[in-house]
Amino acid sequence: MSRILLHTCCGPCSIYPVSALRSENFTVHGFFYNPHIQPYQEFEKRLSTLQAFADTEKLEIIVRADYDPETFFRQVAFRETNRCIYCYSLRLDAAARLAKKSRFDAFTTTLLYSRRQKHELIASICEEASRKHGIAFLYRDFRSGWSEGQQRAKALGMYRQQYCGCIYSEMERFYKSSKQ
């Protein structure tokens, strides 16, 4: 069995990828690193939901609980429309680096599960991190399991967030300006 590090953004988005990877006989370890999530209460909700899911699924997780919104804001200031590039790169580079250091066979991410994420950009950033750190990137298009994962999350009573994580994505989700 190959060991794979799965960057995880939250519990609900982990359901289908963990199941799919295990069905391929991978030994899956989760990696929570999401310092962009705002506000802090949202960060805590997502982490505690993932931890509860990991406990029920016997999924080992590595938590990097850095919370540094100031750095996020500094990096995306005046580049807000391109903020996802910074956000994805930060997290996926960390996953690739950890996978290499911890001698995993490969890494992947639950970001490839969401129909709302920038799929091609994520895959491209993962490929780049793979080359940079000398660790295999396991590409899987997990989007086919979106409905299944979301229904299971509802059945389990999991907290399901309504926006990607940063304050800008929250605004885009909930605030409808006259421009929109």
N, C-alpha and C positions, 0 to 999 in steps of 0.2 A: 504494500500500500504506500502510495506517495503522500507526503505531508504537504498540505497547502495552507498558506496564510490567507485568510479572507478578511480584507479590510471591510469593516461593518459600519454602516452609518446609523443603524438603529435596529431594534428587534424585529418589527414587522418586515423590513426589507431583507432580513437575514433568513426568514423562514424557508422560502423557496430555494435560494442558492445553497444553503446548508443541506437541504434534502437532496437536491440534484447532485451536488458534489459527492455526498455520501453514497448515493446510488451508483456512482462511478468508482466506488471503493477508495475514495480519498479520505485520509485522516485530516479533518478540518479543524483549524484553530482560528478563532475570531480575533480581530485586532480593532479595537475602538480608538480612533484618533480623529477627533472632529472639533478642533479649537475655534472654528468659525461660528458655531451655533450660538445664537442669541435669542432671548436673554439667558442668563445663567440657569434660571428655573427650567427652561426648555432643555438645556444641556443635561441637567440632572434627570429630568423625566425620560429622556431618550436613553441615557446610560442605565438607569435603574430598570427600564423595560427590557433592555438588552440583557442585563444581568439575570433577570428573572427568567427570560427565555433560555439563556445559556444553562441555567440551573436545571430546568425541566428537560432540556435536550442533551444534557451532559456534554455541552460544548465548552471546551476550554477557551477562555478569552484572555487576551492581554489588553489591559486598559492603560492608555496613556492619557491621563486626565488633565493635560495642559489646558488652561483656559486663558487665552490671551487676545481678547477682542481688539485691544489697542494696535497690536501688530497687524491684524487683519485690516483694520481701517486704514492704517498707514500704507499698506501695500495696494489697496484698491482705490484710495482717494484719487479722484479725477479720472479714474479708469473703471468706474462702477459697472459699465456695460460689459466689461471683460473680466469681471471679478471671478467668474467660475474657473477661468484658466488658472489663476493663482490658487484658488481654493482646492481644486482637484489636484494640481501639481504638488502642493504642500503635503496633502494627505497620502497620495499614491506614491510619492517619492519616499516618504517615511515607511510605508508598507513594504516597498521593494528593499529598502535598506535593512529593515528588521528581518525580512524573510532571508536575505543573504546572510546576515550576521548570525541568525539562529538556525541556519542550515536547513531551511525548508526547501522543498523541491521546486516550489513555484508560489506565486501569489496571484490573487485576483481581487475583485471588489464587488460588493453588493450594489454599487452605483450602476452596474450593468443590468440591474434588475428593473429599475424604475423606468416607466414610460415617460416620465417627466424630466429626466436628465438628458444631458447632451452626450448621447451614446458614442458617437464617432470620436468626439473630442476626448472622452474618457479613455477609450481604447487606445488612441494615439498617445496620450500621456502615459498610460501603462507601458506601452511598447518602448517609449523613450526611457522610462525609469528602469525597465528591464535591461536595456542595453547599458545604461549608465552604471548599474550596480551588479551586472553579471548574474542575474537571477531570471529564471523563466517566468514569463507572464502567461497564465492560463486564460485564454479568451473564451468566454461563454456568453452567449446572448440569453440572459435569464428572463428577458421580458415576456417570453411565452408563458411563464408561470405567474405573471402579475396578478391575475384574478384569483387564482388558487391561493397564493400567498396572502392576499388581502382578505379573502374570506376566512382563511384560517386565523389570521390576526384578530378579526372581529369575533370569531367563535371563542378564541382564548381570552377575549376581553382586554387585549393589549392596547396601550396608549398608541394612537396613530396620529402623528403630526400632520399639520395641514400646509406646511411650507418646507422648503429645502433646508434652511437652517440659519442663514444670515438675515440681518434686519432688512436688507434690500429685497430678499425673496419673500419675506413676510409682507412687506409693503405691496409688492406686486400681486400677491395672493389676495390680500384683504382690502387694500385701498384702491378705490376706483375713482381716479381723477377725471376731470373734464377732458384731459388729453386722450384718455383711453376710450 
